[in-house]
Amino acid sequence: MSTINWYPGHMKKTRELISENLKAVDLVLEVLDARIPQSSRNPILDELIKNKRRIVVFNKSDLADKIATDQWIQAFQHRGVEGVRMNAMSGKGIKELYKRLDSYREEKNAGRQVKKPFRIMIVGVPNVGKSSLINRLTGRKSTQTGDRPGVTKGKQWLTMENGMQLLDTPGILWPKFEDPQAGRNLAFCGSIKDEIMDLETLALELIEVLSEKYPQLLQDRYRLESIAETPLATMENIATKRGYVQAGKRFDYQRTARTLLDEFRSGQIGTITLEMEGEDNQ
């Protein structure tokens, strides 16, 4: 995949927003996509957040390989950063997150007669589930959410169910993906708008990755006798199995590509992690 350039103006403002408000918060919640923990980490966040206390939320962990997520959490712990497994849509993991947040609030206010508010900033690239997590933490539909990246806009201070204050920020991506694999992984998971992607090419690249990492899941989902020698042949086999063949025996590549991407993103192919901790994920 060629290098992707995508840096809407609102993302530049988001970077400024994070920098301006960092001093006002006690802790940063960094939300990652558990399927791509490396690619969904924005490298400039380390530069912006620096030594501020942080909890990494491995969201969509129900869609990821559990063993792989455990390994990623252990790796972050070795670096002194806590990790929490989460499914923001169902609420799984929210009790563990609250337990850790409450302990930090108690630590901050230990010995104080007048308790100070505990403030949190939530950050992450588009479509990792930040808005769903915020809705879960506040107990109401506090933010705009959507299946497409870039829905949340502007600065919002929200009150959580436990009284903490939460600053939401729009999704932030870096100006250019120097690593084509990172851009590709984000596109697979829907963090880059499909409108700017060639979906058929993207689906062929996803087939190539799944054929290497999870061939059995691919075979089982689409009832394939085997994985073909080329991604294109595999796509055509999937189209045949699904009945996506038009008059004149022409394959409907667009429909097949959309189906494959949708079913990967929703976990229907299986629990899949595209980046393993310790591997060269480039």
N, C-alpha and C positions, 0 to 999 in steps of 0.2 A: 504494500500500500504506500502511496506517495505521502509525503509529509503533509499533515493537516494544519491549516491556519484558520483559527476561529477565535476571535477575541472581540465580541460585541462591546460597545461602549459601556454598557451597564456593568460589565465585569471589571473594567478599570475602576469604576466608582466603588465596586465592592472591595477591591484591594485597599482603596483609600479609607473606606468605612471601617474595615478591620483594624487598620493602623490607628485610626483616630480613637476608636472605642476600646482598644485592648487594655488600657490602663484602668478602665472603669469596671472590668470584670475580674472575678476571682478564679475562673476556670474556663477552659475551652473544651467543648465537645466537638471532636472531629469525626464526622460521619464518613465511613468508607463503604464501598460495595464489597461484601465478603467474598464475592467471586473473583474480584480483581483488586486485592488489597494494595498492590503496588501501583497499578495504573490509575486507581481512583484516589491516590494521594497526590495532592497538588504540592510540588516541591517548594513553591514560594511560601506556603503556609509555615514551614519550618523557619524560614527567614523572618516571617512576620511575627509568629508566635514566640519564637525563641525559648526562653526558660519558663514561660507561663505554664502553670499546672494544666495538664491535659488528660482527658480520657478519650480513647479511640473507640468508637462504636462500630462494630462490624455488623452493619445492617444487611438485611436480606440473607441472613445466615441460614435460613431455611432452604434457600436455593443453592447453597454452597456445600461442598464436601466437608463434613464435620471434622474429619481428621486433619484436613488441611487448615481449617479455621483454628483448631486447637494449636497447631504449630505456629501459625501467625501470631496468635495472642501471646504465646510463650516468648516468641522472638521480640515482641514489643516490650514485654515485661523485663527482659534482659537489658533493654535500653532505658529502663526506668519509666516507661509509659504504660499505664493500665489499659487493658482492653476488655470490652464487654460484648458478648454475643447478643444480637438483637434481631427481632422481627417486629418492626414498628407497626406494621399493619395489624398484627394479631395481639401485640403487647407482650409477647414473650421476651423476657430479659429485662423488662422495665423495673421489676422489684429489685433486682440486683443493682441496676443503675441508681435507683433512688437510695438504696442502702449506702452506696459509696458517696453520693452527693451529700446526704445527711451527715455523714461522718466528717466531711470537709467543712460543712457549715458549723458543726459543733466545735471543730478545731479552731476555726476563725474566731468564734465568739466565746471561747473558753475564758472565764474570768471577767467578762464584760457585763456590767449591769444593764447597759443599753445595747441591745442586740442590733448589729448592723445587717442590712440585707445582703443576701448571697446572690451574686450576679454571674450569669453564665452566658457565654457566646457560643453559638452553634454555627459551624462552618462545614463546607464540603463542596465538591464539584456538583454540577447539575444532575438531578435524577438519581441520587444515591438514597433518597428517602428522607431527606431532612424535614420536609413539610409533614410527612406522616409521623415522624418522631415528635415534632413539635405539637401536633394535634394530640398525640398520646400523652405528652407531658402536661399539657394544659387542660386536657379533658374536654376539649371542644374543638370545633372546626375553626381554628384561629387563623390559618393561613390558606392561601389558594394552593391547590394541588392539581396535578394533572399528569397524564402519562408522558407528556413531552417535556423535555428539559427547558429550564428557563422560565417557569411560570411564576415563581415567587419574585416579587419586586419590592425594592425599597427597604427602609429600616423599620423594624417593628420591635418594640419592647413589649413582652408578654409576661403574664403572671402564671407561674406553674401551680399545680394543685397543692404542692407543699409550701407555697408562699415565696419560693425563689423567683427571681426575675431573669427572664431569658431574652437575649438579643438574637433575633434571626437575621441572617444575611442571605442575599441571593447567591445562587451557585456561582463558583468562581473557577474558571479554567485558565491555564497559562497561555501566553500569546502564541506559542508554536510548540507542537509536539516534536521534539528532536528525535525521540524514539518512536519510529512508526508503529511498533508493536503496542505501545501505550495508547496511541490514537485508535488503533484497530480494536483493542479490548474495550475501550470506552464506547466505541461505536457498536460493538456486539451487544453491550448491555444497555444501550439506549441513552447514554449520557451525551451523545452528540446527535443533533437533530437529523432525523432520517432524510429530511428534505435536501440536505446538502451532500448526501451519500449516494453512491451507486449501489442500490440494494442487492442487485444480482451478483455483483463482484464481492460485496460484503458477505453474502450468504455462502459463496464459494470458498471464501477464506475461512469462514466459520466451520464449514464442512471439513476443510483441511486440518484445522486445529482439533476438532472433535474426533476425526478419524485417527489422529495420533494419540490423543490423551484419553478419550472415552469411546473407543470404537463399538463396544458392546451396547452401550446406551443408545448410540445412534442406530445400530442395527435393530435393537428391540423396539424402539419408538416407531420406526418406519417399516418394520417387518422386512428388513433386507436380508437376503441370504448371506451376503458378505459385503465388505466395503470394496468398492470398485477401485481401479488403479488410479483414476483421476477424480478430483472433486466434481468436475462437470458430469462425469458418468454417474457418480453417486447422486447428484442432484436430479438427473434424469430418471434414475431408479426410484427416487422419492416421489417425483412427479407422477410416475407410472402407478406406484402403489396408492397414491392419493387420488388418482383419476384426474390429474391436472394436465390432460392431453387434449389439445384442440383438434378441430377438423384437419385432416391431412397429416395426422400424427405429429403435429407440432406441439412441442412442450411449452407449457405456460411457465416460463422461467420466473416471471415477476411474481405470480401467485405462489409458486413454490418457495421463492426467496422470502417473501413476507411470512408465509407459514412457518418456515424454519426459524426465522428470527423471533417471531412472536412466541413460539413454543419453547425456544431456548430461554428467552427472557422471563417467561412465566413458570419455568421449572418443569414443564411437561416432559422434556427429554430426560431429566434426572437432576440430581444434586451435583453440580459441577463447579469446580474451581479451576480457573484458567491459569492462575499463577501460584506456584508452590513456593513456600518460603525456602530460601537457600538455593533455589534454582536460578540459572541465568534466564530471566524471563524476557529477554530481548529477542 
